[in-house]
Amino acid sequence: MPETPTPSDAIAQHGARILRTRWLMRAPIRLYRARLGFLFGSRTLMLEHIGRKTGATRHVVLEVIDHPTPDTYVVASGFGDRAQWFRNIQAHPHVRVTVGTRGPAPAIARVLPQDEADGALRHYITRHPRAWKRFKSILENTLGTPITERNTPLPMVALRLVR
């Protein structure tokens, strides 16, 4: 007998569909470009990166998972290593970051090793348990795999501002 979908299953599927809606996900970029990024607070940033094949400038708005030092921001790739921005920063780690009213500032992107990614995720879950409870199932639906606090399949990237 098939299982009846729960409301949280429906939310996860709907949330994953929203994350795959290109025009909706790109809308915040326009606000950042209009110097209105402060509307999102300090929990998001705009990452400017270079296309690995085209060499063209690209932009993406990402949630800040952690801000361990004044010059470092940690973000996660909700689409795993398939995300275009993630692939691009691996090819070209010199990026620019806009946060709130600051920026764009030059930065270096570094993919976190597993232990650091696990620590960043645990720190996020501790600080934002309600947000994590809602967003976890959406990310799992998007990634196609469960997200655990140990050996997380969610790639994390540290963006260190260059002064």
C-alpha positions as CSV (number, residue, x, y, z in Angstrom):
1,M,0.0,0.0,0.0
2,P,1.5,3.4,-1.0
3,E,2.3,5.9,1.7
4,T,0.1,9.0,1.8
5,P,2.3,12.1,1.3
6,T,2.6,14.3,4.5
7,P,2.3,18.0,4.5
8,S,6.0,18.3,5.0
9,D,6.6,16.1,1.9
10,A,4.5,18.5,-0.1
11,I,6.3,21.5,1.3
12,A,9.7,19.9,0.4
13,Q,8.6,19.2,-3.1
14,H,7.1,22.7,-3.6
15,G,10.2,24.3,-2.1
16,A,12.5,22.3,-4.3
17,R,10.4,23.4,-7.3
18,I,10.8,27.0,-6.3
19,L,14.6,26.6,-6.0
20,R,14.6,25.3,-9.6
21,T,12.6,28.3,-10.9
22,R,15.3,30.4,-12.5
23,W,13.5,33.8,-12.8
24,L,12.4,33.6,-9.2
25,M,15.9,32.7,-7.9
26,R,17.4,35.5,-9.9
27,A,15.1,38.2,-8.7
28,P,17.2,39.1,-5.6
29,I,20.1,39.8,-7.9
30,R,18.3,42.8,-9.3
31,L,17.8,44.1,-5.8
32,Y,21.4,43.7,-4.9
33,R,22.4,45.5,-8.1
34,A,20.1,48.4,-7.2
35,R,22.0,48.6,-3.9
36,L,19.0,47.2,-2.0
37,G,20.8,44.1,-0.7
38,F,20.3,45.4,2.9
39,L,16.6,44.4,2.6
40,F,17.8,40.8,3.0
41,G,19.7,41.5,6.1
42,S,23.0,39.8,6.9
43,R,21.8,36.2,6.2
44,T,22.3,36.5,2.4
45,L,25.0,37.7,0.1
46,M,25.5,38.2,-3.6
47,L,28.4,36.3,-5.1
48,E,29.9,37.5,-8.4
49,H,31.9,34.8,-10.1
50,I,33.4,34.0,-13.5
51,G,31.9,31.4,-15.8
52,R,34.4,28.5,-16.2
53,K,33.6,28.0,-19.9
54,T,32.4,31.5,-21.0
55,G,34.6,33.7,-18.9
56,A,31.5,35.9,-18.4
57,T,30.6,37.5,-15.1
58,R,27.9,35.6,-13.2
59,H,25.9,36.4,-10.1
60,V,24.0,34.3,-7.5
61,V,22.4,35.2,-4.2
62,L,23.1,32.7,-1.4
63,E,22.2,32.2,2.2
64,V,25.1,32.8,4.7
65,I,25.5,29.6,6.7
66,D,28.2,31.0,9.0
67,H,30.2,34.2,9.5
68,P,33.1,32.9,11.6
69,T,35.3,36.0,11.3
70,P,34.6,39.6,10.1
71,D,36.2,38.8,6.8
72,T,34.8,35.3,6.1
73,Y,31.4,34.1,5.0
74,V,30.4,30.4,4.6
75,V,27.7,29.5,2.1
76,A,26.3,26.1,1.0
77,S,25.5,24.7,-2.4
78,G,21.9,23.6,-2.2
79,F,22.3,21.8,-5.5
80,G,25.4,20.1,-4.4
81,D,28.4,19.9,-6.7
82,R,26.1,20.3,-9.7
83,A,25.4,24.0,-9.1
84,Q,26.9,26.1,-11.8
85,W,28.3,28.8,-9.3
86,F,30.0,26.0,-7.3
87,R,31.7,24.6,-10.4
88,N,32.7,28.1,-11.5
89,I,34.3,29.0,-8.2
90,Q,36.3,25.8,-8.3
91,A,37.7,26.9,-11.7
92,H,38.1,30.5,-10.7
93,P,38.3,31.1,-7.0
94,H,38.8,34.9,-7.2
95,V,35.2,36.3,-6.7
96,R,33.5,39.4,-5.4
97,V,31.0,39.4,-2.5
98,T,28.2,41.9,-1.8
99,V,26.7,41.8,1.7
100,G,24.0,44.2,2.8
101,T,25.3,47.7,2.1
102,R,28.9,46.5,1.8
103,G,30.5,45.6,-1.5
104,P,31.2,44.4,-3.9
105,A,34.5,43.3,-2.3
106,P,37.1,41.0,-3.7
107,A,37.3,37.6,-2.0
108,I,38.8,34.1,-2.4
109,A,36.5,31.1,-2.5
110,R,37.6,27.9,-0.8
111,V,35.6,24.6,-0.7
112,L,35.6,23.4,2.9
113,P,36.9,20.0,3.7
114,Q,34.3,17.6,5.2
115,D,35.1,18.2,8.9
116,E,34.8,22.0,8.4
117,A,31.6,21.6,6.4
118,D,30.1,19.4,9.1
119,G,31.1,22.0,11.8
120,A,29.6,24.8,9.8
121,L,26.3,22.9,9.4
122,R,26.1,22.0,13.1
123,H,26.7,25.6,14.0
124,Y,23.9,26.7,11.6
125,I,21.5,24.2,13.0
126,T,22.2,25.3,16.6
127,R,21.7,29.0,15.7
128,H,18.7,28.5,13.4
129,P,16.8,25.4,14.4
130,R,13.4,26.4,13.1
131,A,14.8,27.5,9.7
132,W,16.7,24.3,9.5
133,K,13.7,22.2,10.3
134,R,11.8,23.8,7.4
135,F,14.7,24.0,4.9
136,K,16.3,20.6,5.5
137,S,13.6,18.6,3.6
138,I,13.7,21.1,0.7
139,L,17.5,20.6,0.4
140,E,17.1,16.9,0.7
141,N,14.6,16.9,-2.1
142,T,16.8,19.1,-4.2
143,L,20.0,17.1,-3.6
144,G,18.2,13.7,-3.7
145,T,19.8,12.5,-0.6
146,P,19.4,12.8,3.2
147,I,21.5,15.6,4.8
148,T,23.2,14.5,8.0
149,E,25.3,16.5,10.4
150,R,28.2,14.1,10.0
151,N,29.6,13.6,6.5
152,T,27.1,16.1,5.1
153,P,26.6,15.8,1.3
154,L,26.0,19.6,1.3
155,P,29.1,21.3,-0.1
156,M,30.2,24.4,1.8
157,V,32.4,27.2,0.6
158,A,34.3,29.8,2.6
159,L,34.5,33.3,1.0
160,R,37.4,35.2,2.6
161,L,37.4,38.9,1.8
162,V,40.7,40.3,0.4
163,R,41.7,43.6,2.0
